[in-house]
Amino acid sequence: METMILTFVGLLIIVVGMAVGVLMGGKPIAGSCGGMTALGMDVACDVCKGDPEVCETEQQKAMKADKLAEDISYDATR
């Protein structure tokens, strides 16, 4: 029983650490359309469904969103 409790606490610490890392990172978790193609595999991802133009559009949207976030934010660490 002791091992089960220690395992649960250990996994809970890992999950909390991952959540804090995502929150502190400032970027949302995102997939990659080019990942499988970069490995030489010709498969369609869930985002683009095999259409490379959709991937380009999604990447441009993400870059614009990042730029907008930088423009409207204030860096209080300085």
N, C-alpha and C positions, 0 to 999 in steps of 0.2 A: 504494500500500500504506500509505503514511503517513496518508492521509486515512481509510482504513478503521480503522486503529488509534486515531486521534484520535476518530473517531465512536463507536467501541466504548467508549472510556474516558469520553467525555462522557455517553453513555447510562447507563453503569454508575454514574457519579457522581449522575445524576438519580435512578436507582432507589434507590440507597443513601440519598439525601436524603429521598425519599418514605418509605422504611421508617423512618428515624429520626423523621420527623415524625409518623408513626402511633404509634410507640412512646412518644414524648414527649407526644402529645396526650392520652393516657389514655382516649380513647373509641374503641370499636370502629368500624370502617367500617360504615355502615348505609345502607340505601336509604330511599326515601320513597314511601309510598303516595299521598300527596296531591299529589305533584309534577305528574303529568299532569292531574289534575283541576283543579289551580290554573291550568293553561294553557287550560282549557276543553275538553280532550280527554276523552272518556268511554271510557276503556280500563281493563282490569283489569291490575293489577300482579302480579308473581310471588308476592308475600306474601299478599295478600288475595283474589286470584282474583275480584275484583269485588264482594266483600262488605264494605261500609264498617265493619260491626261488628268484623270481624277486625282491621282497621287500628286501630280504637280499642283493642281488647284488646292488640294488640302494642305500641302506644304506652304503654299503662298498665304493661305488663310492663317495658318499657325504663325508664320513670320509676322504678318500684319498685327495679329493679336498680341504677340510679344512686344512689338514696337509700340503699340498703343498702351500696353501696360507700363512700359518704361516712360512714355510721355506723360501719363497722368499720375505717376507715382512720385513719392518723395523719399529720398534716401536719408533716413534719420541716423545712420551710423557714422556720418561724418562729423 
